[in-house]
Amino acid sequence: MNAPVLSEHDLAIALSMERECGKTIAFANGCFDVLHVGHIRYLQDAARQADVLVVGVNGDESVRGLKGEGRPVMNERERAEIISAIRGVTFVTIFHEASPSRLLGSLKPDFHCKGTDYAADTVPERDVVNAYGGKVVIVGDPKDHSTTAILDKLRAK
């Protein structure tokens, strides 16, 4: 069964219920434009950090701002639906800012999971997470995979 894709409001209610049951919350985020094994390893490692995994998917405009024209390849609803089908993902939400900082400050997950292209002290959202008492965790495999590299390879053919 796929994880539900929820609005921020509905997600906040769902997380409140999870916390009432004593569950811990992890948060991971990304564009997830063309899914690859690095994404899967990142999300499944993030799922091991807590009882509940929330995945924030960047909205179309924020992906375009981060990655440039021609991106995303798939629209935000399709990307969120694909992420919702990954084992270990509990909830998915779409956010429209370039950074998940505001969403983290609102949801206050116990763990903010970032990929291995970061160190705990270089995560841009670390001050937000530290301010509410959360913990930044580095998860996933070495950053040997990228959607940009896959797209470049396809364009070269």
C-alpha positions as CSV (number, residue, x, y, z in Angstrom):
1,M,0.0,0.0,0.0
2,N,1.4,3.4,-1.0
3,A,2.0,6.1,1.6
4,P,-0.5,8.9,1.4
5,V,0.5,12.2,-0.3
6,L,-0.7,14.8,2.1
7,S,-1.0,18.6,2.3
8,E,1.1,20.2,5.0
9,H,-2.0,20.8,7.1
10,D,-3.1,17.2,6.9
11,L,0.5,16.0,7.4
12,A,0.7,18.0,10.7
13,I,-2.4,16.3,12.0
14,A,-1.2,12.9,11.0
15,L,2.2,13.5,12.7
16,S,0.4,14.7,15.8
17,M,-1.4,11.4,16.0
18,E,1.8,9.4,15.4
19,R,3.5,11.4,18.2
20,E,0.6,10.6,20.6
21,C,1.4,7.0,19.9
22,G,5.0,7.6,21.0
23,K,6.5,7.3,17.5
24,T,9.6,9.1,16.4
25,I,9.6,11.0,13.1
26,A,12.3,11.3,10.4
27,F,12.2,13.7,7.5
28,A,14.0,13.4,4.2
29,N,13.6,15.6,1.1
30,G,14.6,16.0,-2.5
31,C,13.6,16.6,-6.1
32,F,13.5,12.9,-7.0
33,D,13.1,13.9,-10.7
34,V,14.4,10.6,-12.2
35,L,14.5,8.0,-9.6
36,H,17.7,6.0,-9.2
37,V,19.3,3.6,-6.8
38,G,20.9,6.4,-4.8
39,H,17.4,7.8,-4.0
40,I,16.2,4.3,-2.9
41,R,19.2,3.8,-0.6
42,Y,18.9,7.3,0.9
43,L,15.2,6.8,1.7
44,Q,15.5,3.3,3.0
45,D,18.3,4.4,5.3
46,A,16.3,7.4,6.4
47,A,13.4,5.1,7.2
48,R,15.6,3.1,9.6
49,Q,16.2,6.3,11.7
50,A,12.7,6.5,13.2
51,D,9.3,4.9,13.3
52,V,7.8,7.2,10.7
53,L,9.4,8.6,7.6
54,V,8.1,11.8,6.0
55,V,9.4,12.6,2.5
56,G,9.2,16.2,1.3
57,V,9.2,16.4,-2.5
58,N,10.3,19.7,-4.1
59,G,7.5,21.2,-6.2
60,D,8.0,21.9,-9.9
61,E,9.0,25.6,-9.6
62,S,11.5,24.9,-6.9
63,V,13.1,22.1,-8.9
64,R,13.3,24.4,-11.9
65,G,15.0,27.0,-9.7
66,L,17.4,24.5,-8.3
67,K,18.2,22.5,-11.4
68,G,17.5,24.8,-14.3
69,E,15.3,24.9,-17.4
70,G,14.0,21.6,-18.7
71,R,13.6,20.3,-15.2
72,P,11.8,18.6,-13.7
73,V,11.3,15.8,-16.2
74,M,8.2,14.6,-14.3
75,N,5.7,16.8,-12.6
76,E,5.4,17.0,-8.8
77,R,2.3,14.8,-8.4
78,E,3.9,12.0,-10.4
79,R,7.2,12.3,-8.4
80,A,5.3,12.3,-5.1
81,E,3.3,9.2,-6.2
82,I,6.5,7.3,-7.1
83,I,8.1,8.2,-3.8
84,S,4.9,7.1,-1.9
85,A,5.4,3.6,-3.3
86,I,8.8,3.1,-1.8
87,R,9.0,0.7,1.1
88,G,9.7,2.5,4.4
89,V,8.0,5.8,3.4
90,T,5.1,6.7,5.7
91,F,3.9,10.0,4.4
92,V,4.8,12.3,1.4
93,T,4.2,16.0,1.0
94,I,5.1,18.5,-1.7
95,F,6.7,21.7,-0.7
96,H,7.3,24.7,-2.9
97,E,10.3,26.5,-1.5
98,A,13.9,25.8,-2.6
99,S,14.7,24.7,1.0
100,P,12.7,22.6,3.4
101,S,13.6,24.9,6.4
102,R,10.2,26.4,6.9
103,L,8.6,22.9,6.6
104,L,11.1,21.5,9.1
105,G,10.4,24.3,11.5
106,S,6.7,23.6,11.2
107,L,6.7,19.8,11.5
108,K,9.7,19.5,13.9
109,P,10.7,15.9,13.0
110,D,13.1,14.2,15.5
111,F,15.6,13.5,12.7
112,H,16.4,15.5,9.5
113,C,18.0,13.0,7.1
114,K,20.4,14.3,4.5
115,G,22.5,12.4,1.9
116,T,26.2,11.7,2.0
117,D,27.0,14.8,-0.1
118,Y,26.7,16.6,3.2
119,A,28.3,16.4,6.6
120,A,26.3,17.1,9.7
121,D,27.9,20.6,10.1
122,T,27.3,21.5,6.4
123,V,23.5,20.7,6.2
124,P,21.9,24.1,5.3
125,E,18.9,23.4,7.6
126,R,20.9,22.4,10.6
127,D,20.3,25.6,12.6
128,V,16.5,25.2,12.2
129,V,16.7,21.6,13.3
130,N,19.0,22.3,16.2
131,A,16.7,25.2,17.3
132,Y,13.7,23.0,17.9
133,G,15.8,20.1,19.4
134,G,16.0,17.8,16.4
135,K,19.0,16.0,15.2
136,V,20.6,16.0,11.7
137,V,21.5,12.6,10.4
138,I,23.6,11.7,7.3
139,V,22.2,8.7,5.5
140,G,22.4,6.7,2.3
141,D,25.3,5.5,0.2
142,P,28.2,7.5,-1.2
143,K,26.9,10.1,-3.7
144,D,27.8,8.1,-6.8
145,H,24.5,8.6,-8.6
146,S,22.7,11.6,-9.9
147,T,19.7,12.4,-12.0
148,T,21.7,15.0,-13.9
149,A,24.3,12.4,-14.9
150,I,21.6,10.0,-16.0
151,L,19.9,12.8,-18.2
152,D,23.3,13.8,-19.6
153,K,24.0,10.2,-20.6
154,L,20.6,9.8,-22.2
155,R,21.1,13.1,-24.2
156,A,24.5,11.9,-25.4
157,K,22.9,8.9,-27.1
